[in-house]
Amino acid sequence: MKRLAALELFLGAYLHEDWADDYPDLWHAVDDFTDGEPQSAPHFRADVEQVLSQCQSEQEIQQRLRQLGIVYYPPGDGWQSHRAWLLAVAAHVDKNLHKSPAA
């Protein structure tokens, strides 16, 4: 798998410029990514951790996410920072990956 492939896939295929037409909110997009990308979703946390370890400032994180194709602007949607948003999305993906299947 190419470096940061899971994060890039999520940003490009699920949080594309028309994502709000496809999903009622961010979390539905995250759920769809987790359910629809069983090969990529388990790598999402590692991609986020790699970006955060390489980027020290909020500006560096924002620039790196732009390079990966982000069009969503977390601070414009109530998030304190891109860092906080990435960590919250990674936690949500992890929660989805570890939930038990419905009986």
N, C-alpha and C positions, 0 to 999 in steps of 0.2 A: 504494500500500500504506500502510495506516495506521501511525502511529508505533509501533514496538516490536511490530508484528504477528507477526513470526516468533517472537520470544521468548514472547509471550503465547500463541500457538498451541501451541508446544512445552509450556509449562507446563500449559495447560488440557487439551489433547487427548492428550498423551503421558505427562505426569507427574501425572495426575489422582490423586484419592485412592485409587483401586484399581490404580494402575500396577503394583504388585508382583504382582498377580494375573495381569497380562498379559505381564510380562517377567521373565526370570530375574535381570536386573540393570539398572542404569542405562544401561549402554552399549548394550544391546539396544533400549531405548527411544529412545536417540539415533540409532541406526542406522535404526530404523523411521521416525523423523521425517525423517531425511535422505533416505531412499529414497521415502517416501510424500508428501513435500511439496516437489517440485522447484521450485515457484515461491517458496516461503518460505525454504527452507534456505539459499540463498545470501545471504540478508539477516540471518541469525542473528548472525554476527560483528559486524556494524554495530550491531545492537540491543544486544548485550552491551557493546560499547565505549561506546555512548551512556549506558547505565545507569551504567557504571563512571566515566565522565567527569562525570556529574551528581551522583554520590553519593560523598562523600569517606570516610565511615566505614562500618564493617561494619553498624552499626545502620541507616544510611540505605539501604544496599543491601538488607538484609533487608526493610525496610519497603516499598521500591519493588517487590521481588519479590512481596511479599504483595498489593500493589495489582494486580499482574499475574496473580494467582491461584495462586501457588506453594503447594503443600501438602507437598512434599518438604522435609526439613530436612537440608541437606548436612552441617553439623557433627555431627549425630546419626548420620551414616553414615560417619564417619571423615575428613571433609574439614576442613581447618584453618579455612576461612572460606567464605562465600558467594562472595567475589571469586575465590578459588582454584578453586572449583567451576565458576563461570561460565567462567573462562578455559580450564579443562580441557575442558568441554563444547564450547566454541567451537572449540578445537583439534581435537577429535574430529570435529565437523561438517565443518571445513575439510578434514581428512584424507579423510573419506568423499567429499567433493565432488571432490577432486582425484585419487582413485585411478582407475587405468585399468580400464575394463570388462573383465570376464573374456572371454577369447578363445574 
